[in-house]
Amino acid sequence: MMKYIRPFSADDVPDILDLWLRVFSHSRKPAPKSLHQYFKDMLLEYPWYDTKMPSLVYESPVDGITGFLGVFRRPMVFRGNLIDAAIGTQFLVDPDKRQGGITALQLLRKFLSGPQQLSITDGAQDTTRLLWQAAGGDAVFLQCLDWFRILRPASHNLLLLRKRKRLNSFLQFLTPVSKVVDSMVHRLPVGPYRLCPASGVKEAASLDAILEAMTRFSKQYSLHPSLNEMQLRWLLDYATLSEKRGSLHRAVARDSRGQPAGWGLYYIQPGDTCKVLQVGGPEHYLVKVLTHIYNHAWREGGTAVSGRLQPWLLGPLPRRNCYARCLSLGVLAHSKNKDILHAIHAGDAFLSRLEGEWWMAFGERWR
């Protein structure tokens, strides 16, 4: 059945989008032009595209196109040597076909047997995780924890309760009360919701400052991304397209010599949880950046701040009234090089949400 798998091309976009809409949105409406262009931009025209590492289409002579696996190439460095990483995304098979499980496994095996030295994904559902592990891949448990810093406890809990639609008519009366409670706990001189004042961090930082801090810090890890300013600009330009997450912001903390030391890339979403895309730096400067993010989110009406728990965050986060939760086991990795896998599992890899598929906005382009 591997013979039915071929490279993805621009001519396939209409058929893939029809399948994509049926699988992910249960819709048979025509895909909007914005989604057509987004697929091309993200899977065919991005800066690192290489025909040797294409996205994959499963097409049989009887049923036509019944499966797809998007591939996004990212150059990385492992122990000083440039390697290729492949990010798997938009993995789907036709739900109306009986051999969907076999199709999915064949697509995944084809992907994992590609020329890349590392295959990763960070948005997998449980079914994909089981297939990935069956094909020889690993779940990266160290990367599967999210951290949370609650800013407005009453409003945050109301937000969680609103997911139960039957309570909405009752909860609307509690909104004014929640605002009063949040204002009171914020003013307490002690407690888990008190915010330290922010200082020493510049907002709206330049890309070259972000890149300098990121490069200097990430090189401490055996595995880290390879980026230049043009490539980082492209990533962040597309990361800003996620309206659901809010507006994307950049911040940098500088050392005594004025050099960029710590940095943060994060979304601000008033009335909701503000999500961190990437944050890093030596602990002293990282604390400054996190404190800045908390205060910025509070000023804009955010109810909480959250991000992926990274090894370099284990020091500063517990001292800032944060807690961690495992929301899914969706961060997966595969490599024929056991040293690369060992570095990832041991925390010797700089992998953030920006190095996976988390920042992509496929699901928002069709609405």
N, C-alpha and C positions, 0 to 999 in steps of 0.2 A: 504493500500500500504506500510505501515511501515514494513510489514512482508518480503518485498523484500530487506530490508536493512540489511547488515551484516558487520562484521569486515573485514578490509583489511588484506590480507596476502601476503607473498612473491610470491605465485603462481599466484596472480592477476596482478603482475607488467606488463607482456607483454600486456595483454588486456587493462589495464588502460593507458599504454603508447600509444597504437594505438589510443585510444579515445582522449588522451591528445594532440597528434600531429594533429589530425583532427580538434580539437576545437581551439587550440591556434596558430597553424602554418599553418593550411589548407594543411597539407601534409599527404600523405599516404605512405611515405617512412618508412622503418624499423627504429626503434629507435636505436641510437648508444649504445654501452655497457656502456659508461660513464653516460648516462641518466638512464639506468637500475640501476646502482650502486648508483647513487645520490638519486633516489627515495627510495631505501632500507635504505641508510644512514640517510636520513632526516625524514623518516616516520616509520621506523621499528627498527633501530639499534642505535638511538641517546641516550645520557646518561639518559634522564628522561622517556624513553619509558615505558608505563604501559599498559598491556592488558585491563585494565578497561577503558581506554580512547583511543580506536583505531581509525584509519582513517576509513571512511565509504564507502562501495560499494553498489550501487543500482543494483540489478540483478533480472530481471523478467524471468519466465520460457519461455516466448515467445520471447523476444527481447535480452536476455542475459544482459551483463553489459551495462547500459546506463547512469550511473551517478557515481560521485566520489566526496568526500570531504576529503581532507587531514587534519589530526589533529596532532598538535605538542604540547606536554605537557610542561609547564614551571612552576615549583614551585615558589610561591611568598609569601610575608608576608603581612598580613593585620592586623594592630593594634596589632602586636606582635605574631599573630597566623599564622602558616604555612597553606597556601591554595594552591589549584591547579588551574592554569589558562590553558586554552586550546586555542591555536592559530589555527584558520581556514585558510587553504591555498589550492590552486589548486582546486577550486570549479568548477566542470564542469559537463555538461549533454550533451547527444548526440543531436546535432542540427537537425538530420534527423528524430527524433521521435516527434510525434505531442503532446505528453503529457510531453514535457520537462519541462514546468513551474511547473507542479504538482510534477514531480520527484525532481526538485530543492528544492521546498518548503518542501517536506517530508524529504529530506536529511538534510536540515537546521534545521528543528524542532527536528529531532533525535539528531543532534549535540548539540543543545542548551539545550536539556533535559538530557544531560550527567551528570556524577558525579562531574564535575568541578564546582568550585564556581564562576569562571569568564571565559567568552568566549570573545575573541578579534580577530580582524583582522585589518590590516592597508594597504591593497592593493586592496580594493574592488572597482569594477566598479559600475555604477549607478544602473544596474539591480540587482546586489547582495545587494546593500544598501536598495533598496525598498523591496526586499524579507526579509532581515534581520529585517527591521522595521515592516513589516507585521507579523513577527514571535515574536515580542515583544522586539526586540533589539533597541539600540540607535545609532545615529551618534554622535561621540564625536567632536563637532565643535571646541573645544579648541585645539584639536590635528590635525586639518585639514589645518593649515597654515604652509607654508614653508617660511623661511627667506633667503634673498639673499644679498651678499656683492659683488658688481661688482668690479673687479680688472683691467680688460682691456676692457673699454667700447666699443671701436671700434671693436675689435675682437669678443667680446661677441655678439654684434648686428649682425655682419656678420654671426656668427654661427647660430643665429636664422633665418636669411634670407635664409641660405642655405637649410633650410627645404622646401623652394619653389624651386623645381628642375629646373623650367624654368629660374631661375635667375643665376644658377651656372656658366654658361659660362661668364656672365658679372661680377660676384662677384670675380672671380679669379684674375681679374686685380686690385681689391681693397685691396687684402691681404697685399701687401707691404705698401700701404698707411696706413692701419689700424695699422700696427706695429709701424710706425713712430708716429702716433697720440697717441697710448697707451704709448709709451716711453716719449712723451712730457708731458702728463697729470700726469704721475707718478712722474715726477720731479718737479711739481708745489709745492711751499711752503705751499699752502693752497688748499682746495677743497675736494670734496667727494671721490676722488680716491687716495689721499695721504695716505701712510701707515706709522703708527708709528713704530719705531724700536722694535723688539721683544727682550725680556730678561727674565731671570728667569725660563725658561722652558727647560726641558730635552727631547730631541727626542729619539726615540727607547727605550721608558721606559719599565721597566720590568712588567710582568703580575702581580706580587704581589703588586707593587706600584699602578698600575691601580686599582686593586681590593680593596686595602686599601682605596684609595680616594673615589671610587665608593660606597663602603659599608658605610663609615663614612657619606657621603653626603646624600645618598638615604634614610638612616634611619630617616631623618627628615620628611619623607612623610608617611602617613598612609599606603599606598600601595606601595610596592617596591619589586624588584626581590630578590630571594634567590640564591646566587651563591658561589661556591668555586673555587679555582684556576684551577683545572682540568676541570671543566665545562666551565669556561670562556675561557680557552685555546681551548676547542673543538669549541665553538661558533666562536671565531676569526679565527681559522684554516679554517672553512667553509666559513666565511665571506670573506676571502682572495680569494676564488675561483671566485669571480665576476670580470672577466677581463674587462667587459664593464665599470665598475666604476673606474678602475685603481688599483694602489697599496695601500694597507691599511697601515696606520701609527699610532703610539701611541705616546702620549706626556703627560708629567706630570709637574705640577708646585708644588714646595714644600714651606712650610711655614718657619718661622724663626727658628723652631726647626729641620728642615730637614724632616718633615713628609709630605707625599703626601697630597695635598689639592685640586688642580684642575686637571682635566685630559681631554684628547680628543682622540677620535678614528675617523679617517677620511681618505678618499680616495684622492689620488693625481692623476689627469688625465690631462696631458699636452694638451693644446689646447682646453680644454673643462671646464665645471663647475665641481669643486671639491666638493664632497658631504661628509657631516659630518654624521657619524654613531651615535655617542654619545658624548656629551660633558657636563661637569658639574663641580660643586664646588662653594664655596663662591664667591661672585661677584668679589672681588679684584683679586683672582686667576683665575677666569673664564675669565676675561678681558685679562690676560696674555696669557692664552691658546688660545683664539680666535685670538689675535694679532699674536701669533706664527703661527697659521694655515694660516692666510692671507698671511704672509710673505713667508711661505714655498710654498704655492700654486703659489704665484707670481714668485718665483725663478724657479719653475719647468714649468712655462709657462701656468698655469691655467688662464682662463678668468674670473672666478667668484668662489665664495664659497657659498654653500647653505646647509641648514639643516631644520629639523622640529622645528617649534617654540614651545619651552617648557616654562612653567611658570617661571622657574628659569633664563630664558634668556631675560625676558622682561626688566630687568634693564640694562644690559650691551650692548645689541644689538643696541638700538636707538642711543647710543653715538658713534657707530662705523660705521655710514653711511650705515645702512642696511634698507631694506624694506621687507615687507611681502606680500605674495600672497596666495590665496586659489586655489590650482591646482586641488583638488578633495575633495569629502566628503567621502573618502575611509576608514577612521578610525572608526571602529564600536565596540561596546561593548554590552554585555548582562550578567546579573547576577540576580539570585533570591534574592540576598542580596542587598537591596536598599542602604545600607550604603556604599557598595563598589562602586556602580554607582555614588553615590553622591560625593565620594572622587575623582573619575575620572573627573566628570564634574566641580568640584570646584577647580581643579588644585592641589589636595592633593594626587597625585599619581606620582611616578617616572616611567614613561613609555616613552621609547625612541624607535628609529628605531630598536634597538637590542632586544627589548621585543616583537616585532611583527614579521611579515614575510618579511619585506622590504629587509633585508640583504640576503635572500635566492636567489639562482641563478638557479632556475629550467629552466628558459628561455634560459640560456646560455649553458646548458649541451647537447642540442641536435644538436647544429651546428657543 
